[in-house]
Amino acid sequence: MECPTLVAQADRSAADWYPRSVSDDAADQPDPAVDPARLAFDEEALALADDVWRVARRLARDYQAAEDLVQEAYARAFRSWRSYESGTNLRAWLLRILHNLAIDNARKQQRAPEQLGLEADDYYLYERLGGNPIADVDVLVERLSPGPVLDALAELSLPFREVVVLVDLGDLSYQEAADVLEIPVGTVMSRLHRGRRVLKRALADHAEEGTA
Amino acid sequence: MSTQARPEPCLQAERCMQAYVDRALSVEEVRTVEEHLAVCPTCAKCYSFEAGMRTVVRQACDEPCPDSLRAQLKKICADCDCE
């Protein structure tokens, strides 16, 4: 019972010591713990943790880096929650923060630029997996097990991986992904297209190795 | 190039494939694509495969946020000195 009293006294003496303007400003700020808008934001943001995590896992180099990335993104989101416009897509807003942090990290690591140059057509994997004459699509899809899919995704360089991940895992529309990445919609579509082609080629290689 | 051997309607369908699977086409465009798919089993199978690819990617990445991290996020939220 004594501790709260002591704390209150310490606060009072601190308030006396600080310049008046500082303590006045602090008193004017609504307590975030009771601000209904803040509470709603917190609840909605935390409910999206699975979505943010899934995207982060594919953007970060490993598990620990993904944890750090999500924590950093949420810390930034909570700090700047007032800049979120209520009623807009909070998932897209959070993923934009995540993207910016991932880009910063990638720059620090100075990753090599993507080597693409693949122009296999869209039926590439389908055909290589035995699609002609028409095979059972479900069987083909079954052959694409999670491990190789994750490996193939990890092999994609960040600009292409981000688009695939934001659209396929983050459930963003082309326009929302374009807003997050600050690139034109056409660039989203072309990166998505090329990113998926690279994925298909990698998966076809894997499937052939598996059956060789 | 295997694309050269395919008839024009199939090539058109291929150009729309990504946006179709991502549900980014207009109602009219969807109708055009679906009319072709209804009469072209090869393209229909390929579309199914493309859609299946998305499912495979989603399933491979379906990993919930770990409880420890979720707890950490709540702590960050509680400790945040927001602007």
Interface residues (C-beta under 8 A of the other chain):
Chain A: P32 R38 D42 A45 L46 A49 D50 V52 W53 R54 R57 R58 E67 V70 Q71 Y74 A75 F78 R79 S80 W81 R82 D121 D122 Y123 L125 Y126 E127 G131 N132 I134 V137 D138 L140 V141 L144 S145 P146 G147 V149 L150 L153 V164 V165 V167 D168 L169 S173 Y174 M189 L192 H193 R196 L199 K200
Chain B: M1 S2 T3 E14 M17 Q18 A19 D22 A24 P41 T42 K45 C46 S48 F49 E50 G52 M53 R54 T55 V56 V57 R58 Q59 A60 C61 D62 E63 P64 C65 P66 L69 R70 Q72 L73 K74 I76 C77 C80 D81 C82 E83
